[in-house]
Amino acid sequence: MNRKLKNNELDRKSVDEFLNAKKTPIIVVLDNIRSLNNIGSVFRTADAFLVEAIYLCGICAQPPNKEITKTALGATESVTWNYFEDTLDAVEQLKSFGYKIASIEQAEQAVMLDDFTPKPNAKIAVIFGNEVKGVQQKVINASDIVLEIPQIGTKHSFNIAVSAGIVLWDIFTKLKNI
């Protein structure tokens, strides 16, 4: 029988250990996300994969915020974040820091996520767009690549928090195995 582990048996990092740990070379960019619960969920997922930072852009709410905190479960204390009024300013900064910019969107010539292989020592910024409108076209135009999550059902999209979980897990495992 597999006994469920207790929280104190999980060997999780403290906030200080997290802040001092070597990070996964991924930055998450949230392009005008309206749902505070989605933002909080992305913080929590970013913590799980030791991402470098989250860039909150446009209409994204920022910590401290009761609704973000409720969903993030403390990840707003561990994950570094920055705010940009315009997502393109965030993209320009990331490019100047040597990041490959990947918009997560359904677009012409998009690369399916399962076909994407990051280069060794790659630094990647993944951009997730608004729940209704997606990633802004001007941001897609400024991206190095567009990645699409393969879907074979009747629906054509995932919730932003689900998309972030899928993409971060996929890229995390690929970077770990390079």
C-alpha positions as CSV (number, residue, x, y, z in Angstrom):
1,M,0.0,0.0,0.0
2,N,1.2,3.5,-0.8
3,R,0.9,5.8,2.2
4,K,0.2,9.4,1.4
5,L,3.0,11.6,2.6
6,K,2.5,14.3,5.1
7,N,3.5,17.9,4.3
8,N,6.5,17.7,6.7
9,E,7.8,14.6,4.7
10,L,7.9,16.4,1.3
11,D,11.3,18.0,1.8
12,R,10.2,21.3,0.4
13,K,12.4,24.4,0.2
14,S,11.8,27.3,2.6
15,V,11.2,30.7,1.0
16,D,14.9,31.6,1.7
17,E,16.1,28.4,0.2
18,F,13.9,29.0,-2.8
19,L,15.2,32.5,-3.2
20,N,18.8,31.3,-3.1
21,A,18.3,28.2,-5.3
22,K,19.5,27.9,-8.9
23,K,16.4,28.7,-11.0
24,T,15.1,27.1,-14.1
25,P,15.9,29.5,-16.9
26,I,12.3,30.4,-17.6
27,I,10.4,33.6,-17.2
28,V,6.6,33.6,-17.4
29,V,5.0,36.7,-19.0
30,L,1.3,37.2,-18.3
31,D,-0.2,39.5,-21.0
32,N,-3.3,41.2,-19.7
33,I,-4.6,38.3,-17.5
34,R,-7.9,39.5,-15.9
35,S,-8.5,36.6,-13.4
36,L,-6.8,37.0,-10.1
37,N,-7.2,33.3,-9.5
38,N,-5.4,32.5,-12.7
39,I,-2.5,34.9,-11.7
40,G,-2.3,33.2,-8.3
41,S,-2.3,29.7,-9.9
42,V,0.5,30.7,-12.2
43,F,2.5,31.9,-9.2
44,R,2.0,28.5,-7.6
45,T,3.0,26.6,-10.7
46,A,6.1,28.9,-11.2
47,D,7.1,28.1,-7.6
48,A,6.8,24.4,-8.3
49,F,9.2,24.5,-11.2
50,L,11.7,27.1,-9.7
51,V,11.1,29.6,-12.5
52,E,13.2,32.8,-12.4
53,A,10.3,35.3,-12.4
54,I,6.9,36.2,-13.5
55,Y,6.3,39.4,-15.5
56,L,2.8,40.8,-15.0
57,C,1.8,43.1,-17.8
58,G,-1.1,45.4,-18.6
59,I,-4.3,44.8,-16.7
60,C,-2.7,42.0,-14.6
61,A,-3.3,42.6,-10.9
62,Q,-0.2,42.6,-8.7
63,P,0.6,41.2,-5.2
64,P,-0.2,41.9,-2.5
65,N,-3.8,41.0,-3.4
66,K,-6.2,38.9,-1.4
67,E,-7.5,36.9,-4.3
68,I,-4.0,36.2,-5.8
69,T,-2.6,35.3,-2.4
70,K,-5.5,32.9,-1.8
71,T,-4.7,30.9,-4.9
72,A,-0.9,31.3,-4.8
73,L,-0.7,29.8,-1.3
74,G,2.4,31.8,-0.5
75,A,4.2,31.6,-3.9
76,T,4.0,35.4,-4.2
77,E,6.6,35.4,-1.4
78,S,9.0,33.0,-3.2
79,V,8.6,33.8,-6.9
80,T,10.2,37.1,-8.1
81,W,7.8,39.3,-10.1
82,N,7.9,42.5,-12.0
83,Y,5.2,44.7,-13.5
84,F,5.2,46.3,-17.0
85,E,2.4,48.5,-18.2
86,D,3.1,47.3,-21.8
87,T,4.0,43.7,-22.6
88,L,6.2,44.8,-25.5
89,D,8.4,46.6,-22.9
90,A,8.8,43.3,-21.0
91,V,9.6,41.5,-24.3
92,E,12.3,44.1,-25.2
93,Q,13.9,43.8,-21.8
94,L,13.9,40.0,-22.0
95,K,15.4,40.0,-25.5
96,S,18.2,42.3,-24.2
97,F,18.8,39.8,-21.4
98,G,19.2,37.0,-24.0
99,Y,15.8,35.2,-23.7
100,K,14.1,33.4,-26.5
101,I,10.6,34.7,-26.6
102,A,7.8,32.1,-27.0
103,S,4.2,33.1,-27.2
104,I,1.8,30.3,-26.3
105,E,-0.9,30.7,-28.9
106,Q,-2.7,29.2,-31.9
107,A,-1.2,30.9,-34.9
108,E,0.0,30.2,-38.4
109,Q,3.3,28.4,-38.4
110,A,3.1,27.7,-34.7
111,V,5.3,24.8,-33.5
112,M,3.5,22.1,-31.5
113,L,4.8,22.0,-28.0
114,D,5.6,18.3,-28.2
115,D,7.8,19.1,-31.3
116,F,9.6,21.9,-29.5
117,T,13.1,21.2,-28.3
118,P,14.9,24.0,-26.4
119,K,18.6,24.6,-27.2
120,P,21.1,23.6,-24.4
121,N,21.6,26.5,-22.0
122,A,18.5,28.3,-23.4
123,K,16.8,31.0,-21.5
124,I,13.1,31.1,-22.4
125,A,10.3,33.5,-21.8
126,V,6.9,32.1,-22.2
127,I,4.0,34.4,-22.8
128,F,0.4,33.6,-21.9
129,G,-2.4,35.8,-23.1
130,N,-5.7,37.2,-22.0
131,E,-8.4,34.6,-21.2
132,V,-10.6,35.9,-24.1
133,K,-8.3,37.6,-26.6
134,G,-5.1,35.6,-26.1
135,V,-1.6,37.0,-26.7
136,Q,-1.7,40.4,-28.4
137,Q,-0.8,40.2,-32.1
138,K,1.9,42.8,-31.6
139,V,3.5,40.6,-29.0
140,I,3.3,37.5,-31.3
141,N,5.0,39.6,-33.9
142,A,7.8,40.4,-31.5
143,S,8.2,36.7,-30.5
144,D,10.9,34.4,-31.7
145,I,8.5,31.4,-31.8
146,V,4.9,30.6,-31.3
147,L,4.2,27.4,-29.4
148,E,0.8,25.7,-29.5
149,I,-0.4,23.0,-27.1
150,P,-1.8,20.1,-29.1
151,Q,-5.5,19.5,-28.6
152,I,-7.7,16.9,-30.2
153,G,-11.1,17.4,-28.6
154,T,-13.9,19.8,-29.5
155,K,-12.7,22.7,-27.5
156,H,-10.0,25.0,-28.8
157,S,-8.4,26.4,-25.6
158,F,-7.3,25.7,-22.1
159,N,-7.7,27.8,-19.0
160,I,-4.6,30.0,-18.6
161,A,-3.6,28.2,-15.4
162,V,-3.8,24.8,-17.1
163,S,-1.9,26.1,-20.1
164,A,0.9,27.4,-17.8
165,G,1.1,24.0,-16.0
166,I,1.3,22.1,-19.3
167,V,3.9,24.4,-20.9
168,L,6.1,24.9,-17.8
169,W,6.1,21.1,-17.1
170,D,7.0,20.3,-20.7
171,I,9.8,22.9,-21.0
172,F,11.1,22.1,-17.4
173,T,11.5,18.4,-18.3
174,K,13.1,19.1,-21.6
175,L,15.6,21.6,-20.1
176,K,16.4,19.1,-17.3
177,N,17.2,16.4,-19.9
178,I,19.5,18.4,-22.1
